[in-house]
Amino acid sequence: MFRIIRYIIIFILIMLGLFLIQKNSSWFQDRVENTKIFFKSIGKDTNISTDDIYNKINNQDFTGGLGATTSSQIATTVKAFAQEGVAEKPKNSAKISIDGIIYYTNIERTKAGLNPLTKNTKLTSSATEKTDDMFTGQYFEHNAPDGKTAADLIKSANYKFQIVGENLALGIFQTDKLLVQAWMDSPGHRANILNPKYTEIGSAVGIGDYKGQKQWMAVQHFAKPIPLCDEIDAIVQENINTEKVALEADERELQKRAGVIESDPSITKEYINDYNTIVNNYNERLNKLRVIINNFNETVTKYNICVKG
């Protein structure tokens, strides 16, 4: 009886020794230890945040700021008139015109060391609509009774902008130059005229009855358009997120398998080989995803630079 027990103990000791020798062999270490180290590095790389992918694409300065109102609260039931063409110095300085307003506005910008504003027909259209609406509605405010702002009117004119501004004028003005000077004498309106961010302008003027008095009414719309930039590919963004989720699921499964290999001494070579095959496929997909993300972020960076001009 004791002899049988002794044989069993010897057998157990021999098997334990063989297992320890195998576990310490380079073959086993290459397949278990290297895998563990790789997962430590992957754990950080696969945490791809949405903010990183979007590269802060949404942080764009798209605003619709408006200038201050004029000090006089006085404007008719006559259509505002708009003139197209290049803004030139008016031949007859005894009247107010769109080209004259833009001309003297650019004179003030030039004196301040700023680039002149380019006349834009869409902005002229939105300014005209504002003038018409104030005459018809007998009001003189940046916000119309129905809540529409300069930004709303400019959008309706199909003008895509980064920033917008508006100057209003109401009263008896003899010349374009005097009208622009009146705006320059008002801090809020002066700030719009000399705002270096604006690159384009549209204006409208009209004369008619406002609350029983004949008055001039003028509108300036300032803006900076959104440049024509290559749009971000939403499908690529969606594919990145889908692959990221799939890789995270595969990583959890691989971690489970690695745990089995480490804890089960009777694990077969076939199981380990299968595990290593999955690891290789995982790593190839991960590396491809990294390349796609890098290319995507480069596109986003170029887009943001383009948008900011």
C-alpha positions in Angstrom: 0.0 0.0 0.0 2.7 2.4 1.0 4.6 1.5 -2.2 1.7 2.5 -4.4 1.4 5.9 -2.5 5.1 6.4 -3.0 4.8 5.8 -6.7 1.9 8.2 -7.0 3.9 11.0 -5.2 6.9 10.4 -7.5 4.7 10.6 -10.6 3.2 13.8 -9.4 6.6 15.3 -8.7 7.8 14.3 -12.2 4.8 15.9 -13.9 5.2 19.1 -11.9 8.8 19.3 -12.9 8.0 18.8 -16.5 5.4 21.5 -16.4 7.8 24.0 -14.7 10.4 23.2 -17.4 7.9 23.8 -20.1 6.6 27.0 -18.6 10.1 28.4 -18.4 11.0 27.5 -21.9 11.5 30.2 -24.6 8.7 28.7 -26.7 6.1 29.2 -24.0 7.4 32.6 -22.9 7.4 33.9 -26.5 3.7 33.1 -26.8 2.5 34.2 -23.4 4.8 37.0 -22.2 5.0 38.8 -25.5 1.3 38.7 -25.9 0.8 40.2 -22.4 3.3 43.1 -23.2 1.6 43.8 -26.5 -1.8 44.1 -24.8 -0.4 46.7 -22.4 0.5 48.9 -25.3 -2.7 48.3 -27.1 -4.8 49.2 -24.2 -3.9 52.8 -24.6 -3.9 53.0 -28.4 -7.4 51.5 -28.7 -9.0 54.2 -26.5 -9.8 56.4 -29.5 -11.9 59.3 -28.3 -14.5 61.0 -30.4 -12.9 64.3 -29.7 -9.6 63.1 -31.1 -11.3 61.8 -34.3 -13.2 65.0 -34.8 -10.1 67.0 -34.0 -12.3 69.7 -32.5 -14.0 70.2 -35.9 -17.0 71.7 -34.2 -15.0 74.6 -32.6 -15.7 77.0 -35.4 -16.4 80.7 -34.9 -19.8 80.7 -36.8 -21.6 83.7 -35.2 -24.3 86.1 -36.2 -23.3 89.1 -34.1 -25.0 92.4 -34.7 -23.8 96.0 -34.3 -25.4 98.5 -32.0 -28.5 100.4 -33.0 -28.4 104.1 -33.9 -29.2 106.6 -31.3 -32.1 108.0 -33.2 -35.2 105.8 -33.1 -37.0 107.5 -36.0 -37.3 105.0 -40.5 -41.7 103.8 -44.5 -43.9 102.4 -47.0 -41.7 102.8 -50.0 -39.5 100.2 -51.5 -35.8 100.4 -50.8 -33.7 100.6 -53.9 -30.5 98.7 -54.6 -27.8 99.3 -57.2 -25.5 96.7 -58.5 -22.0 97.0 -59.9 -18.6 98.0 -58.6 -18.7 100.5 -55.7 -17.4 103.8 -57.1 -17.3 107.3 -55.8 -20.8 108.8 -56.6 -20.9 111.3 -59.4 -23.6 113.3 -57.7 -22.8 113.8 -54.0 -26.2 115.3 -53.3 -27.9 112.0 -52.9 -27.4 108.7 -51.1 -26.5 105.6 -53.0 -25.3 102.0 -52.3 -22.1 102.6 -54.2 -21.5 105.8 -52.3 -22.0 104.2 -48.9 -19.6 101.4 -49.8 -17.1 103.9 -51.2 -16.9 106.1 -48.1 -16.9 103.0 -45.8 -13.8 101.7 -47.6 -12.2 105.1 -47.3 -12.5 104.8 -43.5 -11.1 101.3 -43.6 -8.2 102.4 -45.7 -7.4 105.2 -43.4 -7.3 102.7 -40.5 -4.9 100.4 -42.4 -7.6 97.8 -43.2 -8.4 96.1 -46.5 -11.4 97.5 -48.3 -14.6 95.4 -48.3 -15.8 93.7 -51.5 -19.4 94.4 -52.6 -21.5 91.2 -52.5 -24.9 91.0 -54.3 -26.3 88.5 -51.8 -25.5 90.9 -48.9 -27.0 93.7 -50.9 -30.1 91.6 -51.3 -30.4 90.9 -47.6 -29.8 94.5 -46.7 -32.6 95.5 -49.2 -35.0 93.0 -47.6 -34.2 94.5 -44.2 -34.9 98.1 -45.4 -38.1 97.0 -47.1 -39.3 95.2 -44.0 -38.6 98.2 -41.7 -40.4 100.5 -44.0 -43.4 98.2 -44.3 -43.5 97.3 -40.6 -42.8 100.8 -39.4 -40.0 99.8 -37.0 -36.4 100.5 -36.6 -34.6 97.7 -34.8 -32.1 95.0 -35.5 -34.6 92.4 -34.5 -37.8 92.4 -36.6 -41.2 92.0 -34.9 -41.2 88.4 -36.2 -37.8 87.8 -34.5 -35.7 87.8 -37.7 -32.2 89.1 -37.4 -29.5 90.0 -39.9 -28.1 86.5 -39.7 -31.6 85.1 -40.7 -31.9 87.5 -43.7 -28.3 86.7 -44.9 -29.0 83.0 -44.6 -32.2 83.4 -46.6 -30.1 85.1 -49.3 -28.1 81.8 -49.5 -24.9 83.4 -48.1 -22.9 81.1 -45.9 -21.0 83.1 -43.4 -18.6 82.8 -40.5 -19.5 86.1 -38.9 -22.0 88.9 -39.8 -22.8 92.4 -38.6 -25.4 95.0 -39.3 -25.5 98.9 -39.3 -28.8 100.8 -39.5 -29.4 104.5 -40.1 -32.6 106.6 -40.0 -32.9 110.3 -40.5 -32.3 113.2 -42.9 -28.9 112.7 -44.6 -27.7 115.0 -47.4 -24.8 112.8 -48.7 -23.2 109.4 -48.6 -20.2 110.8 -46.9 -22.3 112.4 -44.1 -24.2 109.2 -43.5 -21.0 107.2 -43.2 -19.6 109.8 -40.9 -22.7 109.5 -38.7 -21.9 105.8 -38.3 -18.3 106.5 -37.6 -19.3 108.9 -34.8 -21.1 106.0 -33.1 -18.8 103.5 -31.3 -20.9 100.4 -32.1 -21.3 101.3 -35.8 -17.7 102.4 -36.1 -16.6 99.0 -34.7 -18.5 97.2 -37.5 -17.0 99.4 -40.2 -13.5 98.9 -38.9 -13.8 95.2 -38.0 -10.8 93.5 -39.6 -12.7 90.2 -39.7 -15.2 91.3 -42.3 -14.3 90.9 -45.9 -17.6 91.7 -47.8 -20.4 94.2 -47.6 -23.8 94.8 -49.0 -26.0 98.0 -48.5 -29.4 99.3 -49.2 -31.0 102.7 -48.9 -34.5 104.2 -49.3 -36.5 107.3 -48.6 -40.1 107.4 -47.5 -42.6 108.1 -44.7 -41.8 106.7 -41.3 -44.4 107.5 -38.7 -45.6 110.6 -40.6 -42.1 112.0 -41.4 -40.1 111.6 -44.6 -36.8 109.9 -43.7 -33.8 108.2 -45.2 -33.2 104.6 -44.1 -30.0 102.8 -44.8 -28.7 99.3 -44.0 -25.2 97.8 -44.1 -24.6 94.1 -43.9 -21.1 93.0 -43.2 -19.8 89.4 -43.4 -17.0 87.0 -43.8 -18.0 84.0 -46.0 -17.2 80.4 -45.3 -14.4 79.4 -47.7 -15.0 76.5 -50.1 -13.4 73.6 -48.2 -13.4 69.9 -48.7 -16.2 68.5 -46.5 -15.4 65.9 -43.9 -16.4 62.3 -45.0 -19.0 61.2 -42.5 -18.9 57.7 -43.8 -15.2 57.3 -42.9 -16.0 58.7 -39.5 -18.8 56.1 -39.0 -16.5 53.2 -40.2 -13.8 54.3 -37.7 -16.3 54.2 -34.9 -17.6 50.8 -36.0 -14.2 49.2 -36.3 -13.2 50.7 -32.9 -16.1 49.0 -31.2 -15.3 45.7 -32.9 -11.7 45.8 -31.9 -12.6 46.6 -28.3 -14.8 43.5 -28.2 -12.0 41.4 -29.7 -9.5 42.7 -27.2 -11.7 41.6 -24.3 -12.0 38.1 -25.8 -8.2 37.9 -26.3 -7.7 38.9 -22.7 -9.9 36.1 -21.6 -8.0 33.6 -23.7 -4.7 34.9 -22.3 -6.0 34.3 -18.8 -6.8 30.7 -19.7 -3.3 30.1 -21.0 -1.7 31.5 -17.9 -4.0 29.7 -15.4 -4.5 26.3 -17.1 -1.3 24.1 -17.1 -3.0 21.5 -19.4 -3.6 24.0 -22.2 -2.8 22.5 -25.6 -0.4 23.8 -28.2 -3.3 24.0 -30.6 -5.2 26.4 -28.3 -2.1 28.6 -28.0 -1.5 28.6 -31.8 -5.2 29.5 -32.4 -4.8 32.3 -29.8 -1.7 33.7 -31.5 -3.5 33.6 -34.9 -6.3 35.7 -33.5 -3.7 38.1 -32.0 -2.0 38.6 -35.3 -5.3 39.4 -37.1 -6.2 41.8 -34.3 -2.9 43.6 -34.6 -3.2 43.9 -38.4 -6.7 45.4 -38.0 -5.5 47.8 -35.3 -2.6 49.1 -37.4 -4.9 49.7 -40.4 -7.3 51.6 -38.1 -4.4 53.8 -36.9 -3.5 54.7 -40.5 -7.1 55.5 -41.3 -7.5 57.6 -38.2 -4.3 59.5 -39.0 -5.4 60.2 -42.5 -8.9 61.2 -41.3 -7.5 63.6 -38.7 -5.2 65.2 -41.4 -8.3 65.9 -43.4 -10.0 67.4 -40.4 -7.0 69.6 -39.7 -6.9 70.9 -43.2 -10.7 71.6 -43.1 -10.3 73.6 -39.9 -7.5 75.6 -41.3 -9.5 76.3 -44.5 -12.6 77.3 -42.5 -10.6 79.7 -40.3 -9.1 81.3 -43.4 
